[in-house]
Amino acid sequence: MAASLFRFALTAVLAALAPGAMAQALPADCSAAAVPAQPAAVSIGGTTFAPKSVKLVSAGGMSVGDEHFDTYRLSFRNEDDLFAPLEADVTVLVRKGQRVDGKVFRKLPTKETSRQPAPTSGVPEVQGWSMKNRQAKADFSHVSYVASLRLEFGQRQGNLIGGKIYLCVPKGQTTMFDKTPSKEDSSAAGAFQARIE
């Protein structure tokens, strides 16, 4: 009996260590999920990196009728270079004169703009996202792919601001130009410290 219990336990351990067993499926809606408690990591179609450069920059602004907004872009790059080989970014907006400090931005897993969280009708708080692996010629963005996002900012301290991100782009999606379903999930998940520029 002890031998059969040992074989059962060994089989369970080996099954758990099988290739791919460590990878967890992405939540159906990362905007409502808890951000993983880890340093930020980005995975673009199976290529994963720890960002060496995380920056928050003003990306201009926009107006809708009498309402005015400022936009900000948060970028994660594997090198401190504008055209880094690997990068992910998210663009959000706030009412003119406000900061992102202490705010939570969400994108729901739907292409319908009317269903997205918004400060005013038809203007989503998350204006866009993209992920690029230049060497592999992989380019994912809100234009062609459905994703969900939870982006939480802390309070700035000098020219730094901390936060947490959970951007999830599930595999199996096709685009107008590529009918082959994407084979890997893509994501950005964890805690970050961004330089404000």
C-alpha angles and dihedrals in degrees: 000000000000090000093052091049089050091050090048092050092045091050090051092050093048091048090052090051094049115124111280093015091108093056113093123210115248117253115260089242117023091181088073097035130096111258110246112260097241140096111281114280127178125208119190113187092325098321109112129194140171107232116248091185125041116172138173114205135174107255097191125256146263141215131219110190106307094342120098128198139187119218129211131193122211113198133191116195135174088221133029091250132113089231098038114169091242126033145151128191141180127198120206135174137218132182112282112282095018125114130224090237113129094001130126119214122197138189118193121219095258136091091222107111091198090064095052122101106262139176088220134009114292096005110100117210088228105059096184150319136211141183125199135189100182096187093053091040089234116152122174123178145154088264094071108012136059114230139161127222144189114188118179122186126199125202120293120249110197107311094340131085127184128210149138131255135195111179113169126189108178121217123244097062125134130199136210089262101037119044093180108103114243109259101208137044116245123209150155112213139168145032123325142182112214129198111228112226 
